[in-house]
């Protein structure tokens, strides 16, 4: 079997080295969730500087499973019993998600003069894969939508941990689950990895959102929550997986110029501010009325990507079951909204709208006032 070429090996190696340098530097500085936020920031800067940042798909998948195992190790029987009080919180999240979409769509449409399709797709606080696919299908501004979506995720990942610390909602904690008193028995580690991987592959096979991460988390949570297994992954493997996931988020800025980012910066920052403001109002309502830790509520209501928000829950030693339940719920709401949007855009003909007669221009250019 021929060896992979240097062109195939060097970009991923460079990406992982830059991610490790950024993550370790942030962790040494004592920045909350430093491994992931440092990795995201370092790789994003390198990608915008023109470096070919890329993480191989297989490595991504392995690390999603590893992070899921880590998340499940934090689950306790007490945490699982607490799920009985989640429905009201998730109902508030549903209203918050709809309000975020409506407010952010209106902002992009009326302030930045985006067309309705681009504004709606740019406003979706989740389901990024579907958003990008629909942007291409319905001739929306794909680059603008992608930049607004990715900037939202990066700003959440980099800014939220520090904001929690400054607000006094997070006082500092050790990364990951606590080391079991009896140490890691090899047989328990094998059982943990095998069962968690099997759950991950099953959820991916049935196309569950974030199946690899949530499946591994479910398998690990069952084993740890019932007390059948007490082992956790070694610290070096856990830290490495977290750094890689940060690199995946940062690499989304590959093939994007600084000029393009600056061109859309106002829309990205403004829409981010609108979405976060709406989320903060509803999160405050939950913190006021329901008995959940403020930090858990903030991460659960934050309009970030599922995998990255779960990673922050792990890095800040929050409740992964509460956070995960809310982010899966928001993904379902966003997906349902996008399905309605796609149907309305198809004009009942079973396909996308016809090609526009004029060449596409960036939102805000050449549009008439309402």
Secondary structure, DSSP 8 states (H G I E B T S, - for coil): -----HHHHHHHHHHHHHHHHHHHHHHHTT-TTHHHHHHHHHHHHHHHTT------HHHHHHHHHHHHHHHHTT--HHHHHGGGGHHHHHHHHHHHHHHHHHHHHHHHHHTS---HHHHHHHH-SS-HHHHHHHHHHTT--HHHHHHHHHHHHHHHHHHHHHHHHHTTS-----SSS---TT---HHHHHHHHHHHHHHHHHHHHTT-TTHHHHHHHHHHHHHHHTTS------HHHHHHHHHHHHHHHHGGGTT--HHHHHHTHHHHHHHHHHHHHHHHHHHHHHHHHS---HHHHHHHHS-S-HHHHHHHHHHTT--HHHHHHHHHHHHHHHHHHHHHHHHHHTTTTTS-----SS----TTSS----
